[in-house]
């Protein structure tokens, strides 16, 4: 009795999976689709390069009291 119940539930499960897998019956409990697995992201390649060390684009703190000796005077 104790071995028969789990064995019969396992057999019913295997039959159910086989019928769904071969398309005999439609799955009443479909898993939700995961979009990040189905489609890979597309990244556009930029051809323009902006120099991060350009003097015009650097931030200057007008309230700074300490003067860095390595900064060239304007």
DOZA-367053 format. One record per atom (N, C-alpha, C): residue number from 1; x, y, z; atom name. Coordinates in steps of 0.02 Angstrom, whole numbers, plus 50000, padded with zeros to 5 digits. Example, Ala and Ser with C-alpha at 12.3 -4.5 7.8 and 13.67 -1.06 7.14 Angstrom:
- num_x_y_z_atome
- 1_50660_49716_50390_N
- 1_50615_49775_50390_CA
- 1_50660_49835_50390_C
- 2_50642_49888_50354_N
- 2_50684_49947_50357_CA
- 2_50645_50002_50394_C
//
This chain:
- num_x_y_z_atome
- 1_50041_49940_50000_N
- 1_50000_50000_50000_CA
- 1_50043_50063_50000_C
- 2_50098_50065_50041_N
- 2_50139_50124_50044_CA
- 2_50181_50134_49981_C
- 3_50200_50080_49950_N
- 3_50240_50085_49889_CA
- 3_50196_50097_49828_C
- 4_50136_50073_49829_N
- 4_50091_50078_49771_CA
- 4_50068_50149_49756_C
- 5_50054_50190_49807_N
- 5_50029_50258_49797_CA
- 5_50082_50303_49765_C
- 6_50144_50308_49792_N
- 6_50194_50350_49759_CA
- 6_50213_50325_49689_C
- 7_50213_50259_49681_N
- 7_50229_50231_49616_CA
- 7_50176_50248_49565_C
- 8_50113_50246_49585_N
- 8_50059_50263_49538_CA
- 8_50059_50338_49522_C
- 9_50074_50380_49572_N
- 9_50079_50453_49558_CA
- 9_50136_50468_49511_C
- 10_50192_50433_49520_N
- 10_50248_50442_49475_CA
- 10_50231_50419_49404_C
- 11_50196_50365_49398_N
- 11_50175_50340_49332_CA
- 11_50127_50388_49298_C
- 12_50080_50416_49336_N
- 12_50033_50465_49308_CA
- 12_50072_50528_49285_C
- 13_50121_50549_49324_N
- 13_50162_50607_49306_CA
- 13_50202_50595_49242_C
- 14_50231_50538_49236_N
- 14_50270_50521_49177_CA
- 14_50226_50519_49115_C
- 15_50167_50489_49122_N
- 15_50120_50486_49065_CA
- 15_50098_50556_49045_C
- 16_50083_50598_49095_N
- 16_50061_50667_49082_CA
- 16_50116_50706_49044_C
- 17_50178_50701_49067_N
- 17_50233_50736_49035_CA
- 17_50243_50710_48964_C
- 18_50238_50646_48954_N
- 18_50246_50618_48887_CA
- 18_50191_50642_48840_C
- 19_50129_50643_48864_N
- 19_50074_50666_48821_CA
- 19_50081_50740_48803_C
- 20_50103_50780_48850_N
- 20_50113_50852_48836_CA
- 20_50173_50861_48790_C
- 21_50226_50823_48801_N
- 21_50287_50830_48761_CA
- 21_50275_50812_48688_C
- 22_50237_50759_48676_N
- 22_50224_50738_48607_CA
- 22_50164_50773_48576_C
- 23_50134_50819_48611_N
- 23_50081_50861_48583_CA
- 23_50013_50827_48579_C
- 24_50003_50773_48615_N
- 24_49938_50739_48614_CA
- 24_49886_50782_48650_C
- 25_49907_50811_48706_N
- 25_49862_50857_48743_CA
- 25_49899_50923_48752_C
- 26_49860_50977_48759_N
- 26_49888_51044_48770_CA
- 26_49902_51052_48844_C
- 27_49958_51084_48861_N
- 27_49977_51094_48930_CA
- 27_49930_51145_48964_C
- 28_49893_51124_49015_N
- 28_49848_51172_49049_CA
- 28_49886_51219_49096_C
- 29_49948_51204_49111_N
- 29_49988_51247_49155_CA
- 29_50053_51268_49120_C
- 30_50048_51310_49068_N
- 30_50109_51329_49032_CA
- 30_50152_51376_49075_C
- 31_50217_51368_49068_N
- 31_50262_51413_49103_CA
- 31_50265_51480_49067_C
- 32_50270_51535_49105_N
- 32_50275_51600_49071_CA
- 32_50340_51606_49033_C
- 33_50338_51639_48976_N
- 33_50398_51646_48936_CA
- 33_50443_51698_48968_C
- 34_50508_51687_48964_N
- 34_50556_51733_48992_CA
- 34_50588_51771_48934_C
- 35_50576_51837_48928_N
- 35_50599_51873_48869_CA
- 35_50675_51880_48864_C
- 36_50712_51883_48920_N
- 36_50784_51893_48915_CA
- 36_50820_51831_48891_C
- 37_50788_51773_48893_N
- 37_50820_51712_48866_CA
- 37_50806_51708_48791_C
- 38_50748_51731_48769_N
- 38_50728_51724_48700_CA
- 38_50763_51773_48653_C
- 39_50775_51835_48676_N
- 39_50803_51885_48631_CA
- 39_50866_51915_48662_C
- 40_50918_51919_48623_N
- 40_50979_51950_48649_CA
- 40_50976_52025_48637_C
- 41_51003_52065_48681_N
- 41_51000_52138_48672_CA
- 41_51045_52161_48615_C
- 42_51023_52213_48582_N
- 42_51061_52242_48526_CA
- 42_51095_52306_48550_C
- 43_51160_52310_48542_N
- 43_51198_52368_48563_CA
- 43_51224_52403_48502_C
- 44_51209_52468_48498_N
- 44_51234_52506_48441_CA
- 44_51305_52530_48455_C
- 45_51347_52528_48406_N
- 45_51416_52548_48413_CA
- 45_51422_52621_48392_C
- 46_51451_52661_48437_N
- 46_51460_52732_48422_CA
- 46_51527_52742_48388_C
- 47_51526_52783_48337_N
- 47_51588_52796_48300_CA
- 47_51622_52860_48325_C
- 48_51586_52903_48360_N
- 48_51616_52964_48385_CA
- 48_51652_52951_48451_C
- 49_51708_52984_48459_N
- 49_51746_52977_48521_CA
- 49_51755_53046_48551_C
- 50_51738_53052_48614_N
- 50_51748_53116_48649_CA
- 50_51805_53107_48698_C
- 51_51852_53151_48694_N
- 51_51911_53148_48738_CA
- 51_51891_53169_48808_C
- 52_51898_53125_48858_N
- 52_51879_53144_48926_CA
- 52_51928_53193_48957_C
- 53_51987_53202_48927_N
- 53_52036_53248_48954_CA
- 53_52036_53315_48918_C
- 54_51985_53328_48879_N
- 54_51980_53391_48845_CA
- 54_51970_53447_48895_C
- 55_52008_53500_48889_N
- 55_52008_53556_48937_CA
- 55_51940_53590_48938_C
- 56_51905_53593_48882_N
- 56_51841_53629_48880_CA
- 56_51786_53592_48917_C
- 57_51792_53526_48924_N
- 57_51739_53487_48955_CA
- 57_51751_53471_49028_C
- 58_51807_53493_49057_N
- 58_51822_53478_49126_CA
- 58_51787_53526_49173_C
- 59_51769_53500_49232_N
- 59_51735_53540_49282_CA
- 59_51787_53580_49322_C
- 60_51772_53643_49333_N
- 60_51814_53686_49375_CA
- 60_51771_53711_49431_C
- 61_51794_53699_49493_N
- 61_51757_53723_49552_CA
- 61_51777_53795_49565_C
- 62_51730_53843_49558_N
- 62_51748_53913_49568_CA
- 62_51759_53931_49641_C
- 63_51735_53890_49687_N
- 63_51741_53904_49759_CA
- 63_51799_53868_49792_C
- 64_51841_53836_49753_N
- 64_51897_53798_49781_CA
- 64_51951_53844_49806_C
- 65_51973_53836_49869_N
- 65_52026_53878_49896_CA
- 65_52094_53846_49886_C
- 66_52096_53780_49879_N
- 66_52159_53745_49868_CA
- 66_52174_53745_49793_C
- 67_52233_53766_49776_N
- 67_52253_53765_49706_CA
- 67_52300_53707_49693_C
- 68_52282_53667_49647_N
- 68_52323_53609_49630_CA
- 68_52383_53631_49589_C
- 69_52444_53614_49610_N
- 69_52503_53637_49572_CA
- 69_52510_53603_49504_C
- 70_52475_53548_49493_N
- 70_52480_53513_49429_CA
- 70_52430_53539_49377_C
- 71_52384_53583_49399_N
- 71_52336_53611_49352_CA
- 71_52368_53673_49321_C
- 72_52367_53676_49256_N
- 72_52397_53733_49221_CA
- 72_52353_53793_49231_C
- 73_52382_53850_49246_N
- 73_52344_53912_49257_CA
- 73_52312_53933_49192_C
- 74_52252_53961_49198_N
- 74_52215_53983_49138_CA
- 74_52234_54053_49119_C
//
